[in-house]
Structure formats: C-alpha cells, structure tokens
Amino acid sequence: MAKLRLNALNDVLHRKPKHMKELQERVSQYFGRNTFNLKIMREYLSEVAYKSVKSAINNGTSVSRDIADQVATSMKDWAISKGATHYTHWFQPLTGTTAEKHDGFFKPIGPGEAIERFEGSLLVQQEPDASSFPNGGIRNTFEARGYTAWDPSSPAFVIGKTLCIPTIFIAYTGEALDHKMPLLKALHSVENAAVKVCQYFDKNVKKVGTTLGWEQEYFLVDSALFNARPDLQLTGRAVLGHAPAKGQQLDDHYFGSIPERATAFMREFEYESHLLGIPVTTRHNEVAPNQFECAPMFEEVNIANDHNLLLMDVMEKVARKHNFRVLLHEKPFAGLNGSGKHNNWSLSTDTGVNLLQPGKNPKSNLQFLTFFINTIKAIHDNADVLRASIASAGNDHRLGANEAPPAIISVFIGSQLTQMLDNLEKSITAGKMTPDDKTALKLDIGKIPELLLDNTDRNRTSPFAFTGNKFEFRAVGSAQNCGHPMMVLNTIVAKQLEDFKASVDKRIAGGDKKDEAILKELQALIKDSKKIRFEGNGYGEEWVEEAKKRGLSNLKDTPRALDVWSKKETKKLFSDMGILTDIEIEARHEIELENYILKLQIEARIMGDLVKNHIIPATIEYQSKVIKNIEGLMATFGKEEGEKFAKTQLLIVKSISKHLNTLNDLVNEMVEERKKANKIEDTRKKAYAYCDNVKVYFEKIRYHADKLEMQVDDEMWPLPKLREMLFTK
C-alpha cells in the first residue's frame, strides 16, 4: 500500500492538466442546443402539436395520443440529428440519484431491414423493472412492475448518444416511487393557494410559480489519490485522517484565484451544462482547500431540480476526464467546512411580481408582508418536518459545524424587518382601525424598501434566512435531491396560505374591511410564530439553551429527525393537501431509515477494513523497524547506555503499542455492536442502534488511527494523507 500511495503521489506531481479546446462561440449561441426546448419544438412540431405541448407545460393539460405520436416522431428526428441512437426515461427513484434504461430507436421490419422508430406510447409511458428500487414495503420484490410517465414541463435532452426524457416513476398500484411526482403535486398546491391570496391585491393574477436557485458546493480530489483511498471510493468521505497543519484557518482559499486544473474542469463542465440548458453562471473557491461552488440563475423549481441532478452527473463525468473525482458528500473531511446545497426559494406571479420582493407603495408592501409572514408561520408550525426533509447520514456530520447551520430550525430576517414585524404586531387595535391607525401603518409599511437597502447582512448560521427577495434554505445537503425539501417547503406554505385565506375571509364576513382583516390576521401570525425567529449566532451554546426555552426542537441525528414522518399530524398534513398518502409517507420513512442504516454499515465496515488490513500492518512494520534500532543501540552501547540513547525510540514503541491495542479493541467492539444491530428486524430500532451503539465508535477509532498516522514513518503510511489530497494543484 505504501508503494501504491507513492505511485499515486508521483502520478499527481508529473501530471499535466488537460485543457478543453477553447470555444469559439458565445454561450448565448450554443445554450440549450442539446435540449428539446420550445424553440426546437416550434421548428419540428406542427402548430397544433406545439400549442398542445405548450399548454401542457404552462397549464398542466393532458396531451392526446395523436399529439404524443407527433411529438415522439419529432423528438426522435431531432435526437438522431444530434447523434442519438437510444432513448431513455430519465427518472428519480428514492435512491437519491437518477436512473435510466436505454432502448434503441432501431426496429426490425423484415429480413435484413430496419427503421428508426419512436412512438407516442413509448414517449408517454414505459414499464421499467422496478424490483430493485427502494419502495418501503409498498410492493413485494417479486412484483417488478412500475411505470414511468413523461413530464412535458421539463424538456427532453440529449447527452452522449442518448435522448433522455424526464419522467415520474410510480408503482403498479399508483403510489409515487420517486421525488418528482410529489414535488409536482406540491407545486400545483402552492400555486392554487397563492393565486387565491394574490386576488386580495391584484385580480389580474392567474398563475403563481415557485422559483429555485441552488448553490452546489463540492470538493475536487485527484483521481490517483482518490483511488488509493478505499473510504473515499465507498463512502465519499475520509473516515480516517489527521487534520493537516494548514487547513482553512488563513481564509486564503475562499474566493481566491482558482487553480489552473480546476478552472479547466469548470470550463468544460459549464460548457456541457450550457448545452443542456442549465444556466450555470457562478463559480468560485469555497472556504476549505479544494472546495468549490457553482450556481445557476433562478428557474422554476421542477426544472431547477432536474438541472441540479443532471449537473451532478455531468460534473462527475467531466471530472474523470480531467483526472479529478468530485466529492459531493456533506462532510468529506473532518475539521473543514462541509458542503451544502443552499436552496434559494421564492414565489412569482404571471404579472411579473416577485411576491417576496417589497414594492414601492403600501399596497404592494402589504402583499409582500402577507407572503413573507405566512412563510415564517409555515416554518414555525412545521419545523420538524422541514428538519426531516434534510436528514441524512452525511448531513449529520455537517449540520452545526464550520459555517453549516445547526440542526435547530430557525428563521433569520434581519434587524430592520424584525423591528417592522414587532411594530406591526403592537400597532393594531382589537376593534375597528381608526384613520390614525391606518395612516401610521401605511407610513410604516411604505418604509420597507428603504429599510431593506441597509438590510444586506447575512446570517450563515441560520438554516432558513431571508436574503432580500427570497428565502435561503441553507441546511440542504450537497448530495441531496432538492426535490424532497422543496416538496416539503411548498406543501407547508400552501397549507398556511389556505389557512390564512380562510381566516381573512372569516374576518371579512364578520364586518372587517379587507385590508383591516389582512392586517389583523398578519398580527396574529407574527405573534404566534415569534419564537422561530432568531437573529444571533446559531453555533453558540447559548442558542441551544435559548431554543430549548422557546420549545424549539433540536433533532441532532437522522433517526430522531425522521420520527416526524410517523406522527398523525404529519400524515394528515400531506394527505389533506393531496401530496402523499399515508402509505407513501410510511414507505418514505422506511426507505430513509434503511438508507441511513446502510450508509453507516458501509462506513463501519470500511473503517474496520482500513484499520485491520492497512493501518495495523503498516504500524507494526514501522514499530518493528524502531525495535530493531533499539536492539542495535543496546548491542552497541550495552543495556544501560543503550536505554539512554534509545529514550525517544522506546517512547515511540510504547505510544504505538498503546494506540494500536486500543484501536484494535475499539474496532472489535464496533464489529460486535454492528452484528447486534444487524439482527434487529424493526427498521426504526435498527437505525437507532446504528446511531447510538455503532456510530459512537467512529470518532474514537479515528482518534487513535490519526495518532498513529503522526507517529508512523510518512513513507510507510498506507493511505494518502489529507494534506496531500487537499492541496492538489
């Protein structure tokens, strides 16, 4: 292994970075070239077919079989012109990644004859073998039937030589087996609720869309070093490894000059992304060494989520060409910043208004406050569900450490808006509003744009922060499918808007004027949701104590966070909103627990493998060399004199033996706890056992392994070290 490590390092040192041929075209000339977008559809489809598909995209109407046949033929002709030979329904099973099964356009029509063919029935629906995808007990393994169904709202695309068609994935009995279908339902739900509330302010609003701008953080590691680290290969993180002397403490990497190799990689994956219509515009160094971030322009949530999943795939493929591997794990290196996927979320009308953007007059600002305050109330009432939506084994390592938000869900809005809400809460009388009340409120509400000019500070310790014209959900993990937290967020906001509309209408029926009723209801919501707002340092122990006093949950690990899915009120929420049935919720709970168990199981097994098969043998070999040195000194100078000269070596041998024995004992104990956990049949109890009885050994084992790393001869240490992986140029 030591030789392998040295070969890997030599490979890095003598490697010349690959460069993509410089592009001659502007981005605007090739952006979306490999997508079957509206522009291409207009060129390939008849006017009737084009209007039908456009209506399906904008209004959710169905596409007839005749139109589907036209679309399929046109899509096939376009894809073949791009070099495609196969097609696939591209979907998002509950594995957290994407899935695809390729079929050829080729169809035999007689002896020695064939044609390229793709029919509407194949476009609209397919029947992949669903037996090995997570289903959470919805169906038996031997019942393999599942269906994928075309999502016209997300454009098909060609990648490589394959036409990819975004689809939903459902069981034979109709239950959702993916992230896309519930997300689409949630988006429809929040649109309906938001339109009804918008009617209070503007009767012209007929449609409200949700937008998402994600920020994808990731690490780059040289392929040779990655291949010499079994833990990185199998878990995505370094389960062992001593922190380098220099990490991120100098803040010299953040927004610094991007290394040449990394820049070449970024240029190529941005080019491939732009061809696929992914509007990536931003790139920069992140805080930790070899950590980077990219971000696109805002898009409709469903398309933005598809694009994020596609981008992660593109990044990985392009990285290999540049002799890199992309690490999307939330915490690949202990002691350094983890990686998140900040979800910037907002609501916009078909009249061009961002509902979370203050306007220029009291009326538009009252609309802003309505959606702003209702969102905060939705988070307040459903904080545990939102926390569960970002729970994972990887995110457990990240939350609450090195600029990641804590596991306690809170909302940051800034001091000026806090003062505004406090004033609004106190300013409305219990009875009818006087003319003076109305004037004072209009003056105060009219100040919002002016206040926000100075409200530019950001709280990086807040999981859910208002950042001027959007909310930023910072707690989402870097490897996660955005669809799950976005489904939850849009569902809870939709429910809150429905409740708000019902309460305001009741006040109006009781004799209040419309604006008066809205203001009084907002006052009640401000008061009821006050405890979720927090402006301070989310990392401090003071906040943990303060949150406890406020009655806020602090769900530090995934199994406890996921318990919310088994609560009656959670099931009722998603069932009443028509997003998920009780069976689908129970299945997702089961799947997420299983995923957690398996990831910890893999980490425990690779940790044991590294210790037993790599670290202990290398350490004993080094210790034997030291002992031979001691024996030589004794033979040369005699026992008494030799012990004086071998003082340091004797201490090294003793220290190594101490750590070696403890390390071996800890691994054996962890293996026994893992065996006990594996015998537990109840998935929830098993997850708790892995969390409380197996995972607790990880840091203990790491401590002693890392101590040995600092004592064993550098040339003999079997694994590439963190300092070698983090400073690859």
KEBA-488604 format. One record per residue (C-alpha): z, y, x; residue in three letters. Coordinates in steps of 0.5 Angstrom, whole numbers, plus 500, padded with zeros to 3 digits. Each point is the difference from the previous one (the first is absolute). Last residue first. Layout:
ZYXALA...
END
This chain:
484544494LYS506495499THR506503500PHE504496494LEU498493502MET502500507GLU507504499ARG501495494LEU500494505LYS494495500PRO504493500LEU501494505PRO505504505TRP499497507MET496507502GLU506504498ASP505496503ASP505498495VAL506505499GLN497505495MET497495496GLU506496500LEU504506496LYS494500495ASP501493498ALA507501499HIS499506496TYR494497496ARG505494498ILE505504497LYS495504497GLU496494496PHE507497499TYR501504493VAL493498498LYS503492499VAL506501495ASN500506496ASP492501499CYS498493501TYR506498495ALA498506495TYR493497500ALA502493499LYS504503494LYS494503497ARG496494501THR504495497ASP499494504GLU505500506ILE498495505LYS496505504ASN507505501ALA503494503LYS495499505LYS500507501ARG507500502GLU500495504GLU494503504VAL504506501MET506496503GLU495497505ASN497507501VAL507503501LEU503494505ASP493501504ASN501508501LEU508499501THR498495506ASN495504503LEU504507499HIS506497504LYS496496505SER496506502ILE506504501SER503495504LYS493499504VAL500507501ILE507501502LEU499495506LEU494503502GLN503507501THR506497504LYS496496504ALA501503507PHE508500498LYS499493498GLU496498506GLY506502505GLU505496496GLU495494499LYS497500507GLY495505503PHE493496500THR502495495ALA503504495MET494505501LEU495495498GLY505497494GLU500507497ILE492500501ASN499494497LYS505502494ILE495506499VAL494496500LYS503495495SER502506496GLN493502500TYR498493497GLU505500495ILE498507497THR493497500ALA502494496PRO505504495ILE495505499ILE493496498HIS501494496ASN507501498LYS501507499VAL493501498LEU500494495ASP506502497GLY498507498MET493497498ILE504496495ARG505506497ALA494505500GLU496494496ILE506499495GLN501507499LEU493501498LYS500494495LEU506502497ILE498507499TYR493498497ASN504495495GLU504506498LEU494504498GLU497494497ILE506498495GLU501508498HIS492500499ARG500494496ALA506503496GLU497506499ILE493496497GLU504496495ILE504506498ASP493503498THR498506505LEU496507498ILE501500493GLY505506500MET505496496ASP499494504SER501504507PHE506504497LEU503494496LYS499496507LYS504505504THR505501494GLU502492500LYS501500507LYS497494504SER495505504TRP506504502VAL502494505ASP494502505LEU505505503ALA505495501ARG495495503PRO497506504THR505503504ASP504506500LYS501502493LEU504506500ASN500502493SER502507497LEU507501497GLY501507502ARG506498504LYS496495503LYS494505502ALA506504503GLU502495504GLU493497503VAL499508501TRP506501504GLU497494504GLU495504502GLY492498500TYR498503494GLY502507503ASN500505494GLY496503494GLU502494495PHE498500493ARG502493496ILE506503497LYS497506496LYS496495496SER504501493ASP501507501LYS493502502ILE497495494LEU505504495ALA497507503GLN493497499LEU501498493GLU503507499LYS494503503LEU495496496ILE503502493ALA500507502GLU493500502ASP498496493LYS504504496LYS507497497ASP500498493GLY503493500GLY493497500ALA499504506ILE506497503ARG497493498LYS493501503ASP504502507VAL504493500SER494496498ALA496504505LYS505499506PHE501492498ASP492499501GLU500504506LEU506496503GLN496494498LYS494502504ALA504502506VAL503493500ILE494497500THR496504505ASN506499505LEU500493499VAL492499500MET500504507MET506496503PRO495494499HIS493503501GLY502502507CYS499493503ASN506500505GLN499500508ALA502507501SER506499496GLY501505494VAL506505501ALA497506501ARG498501492PHE497507501GLU500504494PHE494505499LYS499508500ASN505503504GLY503494504THR504497495PHE504494503ALA502493499PHE503496505PRO503506503SER502499508THR493504502ARG503506496ASN494505500ARG500508501ASP495504496THR504503495ASN498507502ASP494501496LEU503495495LEU504506498LEU495505498GLU496494496PRO506499496ILE502507499LYS497500493GLY505495497ILE506506502ASP496505496LEU498496494LYS508497500LEU502507500ALA496503495THR501494495LYS508500501ASP499508498ASP496498494PRO506496498THR499492500MET502497494LYS507495501GLY503497506ALA498505505THR495499505ILE502503507SER504495503LYS495495502GLU494504501LEU505504506ASN501493503ASP493498499LEU498506504MET505500505GLN498492502THR493503500LEU502505505GLN504495504SER495495501GLY497494495ILE503494503PHE501494496VAL505494501SER499492501ILE505497504ILE497495505ALA499506505PRO494504502PRO497498507ALA500505505GLU503495505ASN504495496ALA502501492GLY495495498LEU496497506ARG503493501HIS501498492ASP492503500ASN498494503GLY504495496ALA497503494SER503505494ALA495506498ILE500499493SER507497500ALA502508502ARG496502494LEU503496495VAL507502503ASP498507499ALA498499493ASN504505496ASP500505505HIS493499502ILE498502493ALA504506500LYS497503506ILE493498497THR502504494ASN503506504ILE493501503PHE496498494PHE503505496THR501505506LEU493501501PHE498501492GLN506505500LEU496503507ASN493500496SER504504494LYS504505505PRO494502504ASN496499506LYS500492500GLY505495504PRO497494502GLN503493498LEU495500494LEU494501504ASN495504496VAL493498500GLY498500492THR500492501ASP507501501THR504498507SER506496501LEU503499507SER502495505TRP501500508ASN501493502ASN503499507HIS498494503LYS506498505GLY500498508SER507499503GLY502505506ASN503497506LEU506497501GLY498493498ALA492499501PHE496497494PRO503504495LYS496501494GLU495494502HIS493503500LEU499498507LEU492501502VAL498496506ARG495503505PHE495498505ASN495505497HIS496495496LYS507497497ARG502507498ALA493500496VAL502494496LYS507502499GLU499507498MET494498495VAL506495496ASP505506500MET494505497LEU498495495LEU508500497LEU500507501ASN493501496HIS502496494ASP507504500ASN496506500ALA495498494ILE506498496ASN504506501VAL494505499GLU499503507GLU503505505PHE497501506MET501495506PRO506499505ALA501496507CYS506499504GLU501498507PHE506496504GLN498498507ASN507504502PRO504502494ALA500506497VAL492500497GLU494502503ASN495503496HIS494498495ARG498504494THR494500495THR499493497VAL496501494PRO498492499ILE493500497GLY499493504LEU495503505LEU506505501HIS504494502SER496498505GLU499506503TYR508501500GLU500493503PHE496502506GLU503507501ARG507497500MET498495505PHE497505505ALA506504499THR505494501ALA496499507ARG500507502GLU508501499PRO501505494ILE503507503SER507501497GLY501501492PHE507496502TYR499497507HIS505504503ASP506500496ASP504499506LEU504495497GLN494496497GLN501494505GLY502500507LYS505495503ALA496495496PRO504496495ALA501493502HIS496495496GLY501495494LEU497499493VAL494504502ALA497502494ARG493497496GLY504494498THR495494503LEU496504505GLN505505502LEU505494501ASP496496504PRO499506505ARG495498506ALA494501494ASN503507499PHE500502507LEU492498501ALA499503494SER502507502ASP505503495VAL499505495LEU505502495PHE499502492TYR502506495GLU495501494GLN501506496GLU498499493TRP497506495GLY501498493LEU497503494THR502499493THR495502494GLY501504494VAL495500494LYS499504494LYS503507502VAL496505496ASN507501495LYS503503506ASP508501500PHE503495495TYR494496501GLN502499507CYS506495497VAL495496496LYS495499506VAL506498505ALA502494495ALA493498500ASN498501507GLU507496502VAL498494496SER493499503HIS503501507LEU505495499ALA495495497LYS495501506LEU506498504LEU502494496PRO493498501MET499502508LYS506496503HIS498493498ASP502494496LEU500503494ALA501495494GLU494498496GLY501493498THR495498506TYR504504504ALA497507502ILE497504506PHE497507500ILE494502503THR496504506PRO493497501ILE499499507CYS493499503LEU500496506THR495501506LYS505504504GLY504504495ILE496502494VAL504504494PHE501500493ALA503506497PRO507500497SER499502492SER496494498PRO506495502ASP496493499TRP504494498ALA503495504THR503494496TYR505494502GLY499493499ARG504495505ALA505497496GLU502494505PHE505505503THR503502493ASN500506496ARG504507499ILE505497505GLY500506505GLY493500501ASN498501507PRO493498502PHE499492502SER497498493SER496506498ALA493496501ASP495506499PRO497501493GLU496506499GLN499505496GLN496507499VAL495499505LEU498493500LEU499501492SER496506502GLY495495504GLU499500508PHE493497502ARG497499507GLU494495499ILE499493502ALA494495501GLU499494504GLY501495494PRO502505494GLY504506498ILE505500506PRO505506500LYS502504505PHE504506499PHE505497504GLY508499498ASP506503504HIS507499498LYS504506501GLU508501500ALA504507501THR507501503THR507500497GLY500493499THR500501492LEU493500500PRO495506501GLN493499498PHE493500503TRP495496496HIS495498505THR493501502TYR495497505HIS494501504THR501508501ALA495503505GLY501507496LYS493499496SER503494498ILE506504497ALA496505497TRP496494496ASP506496499LYS503507497MET494501496SER500493497THR507500498ALA500507497VAL494497496GLN504494498ASP506504498ALA496504496ILE498494496ASP507497499ARG503507498SER504504504VAL507502497SER503507499THR505502505GLY499508499ASN497502507ASN498494504ILE498496493ALA496506498SER497501507LYS498493499VAL497501493SER496506503LYS497497505TYR498494496ALA497504495VAL496505506GLU498494503SER503498506LEU498500508TYR500507501GLU505502496ARG504495502MET500502507ILE503507499LYS505497495LEU502495506ASN498494502PHE503501507THR498499507ASN497507501ARG507503498GLY499505505PHE494500504TYR497507500GLN507503498SER503497507VAL494504504ARG495495503GLU499499508GLN506495501LEU502499507GLU499493501LYS507496500MET504500506HIS504494503LYS506502505PRO499497507LYS505494501ARG503499507HIS507502498LEU500497494VAL497493502ASP505500506ASN506501495LEU498494496ALA499496507ASN507502502LEU502497493ARG497494500LEU502499507LYS507501498ALA499495494MET
END
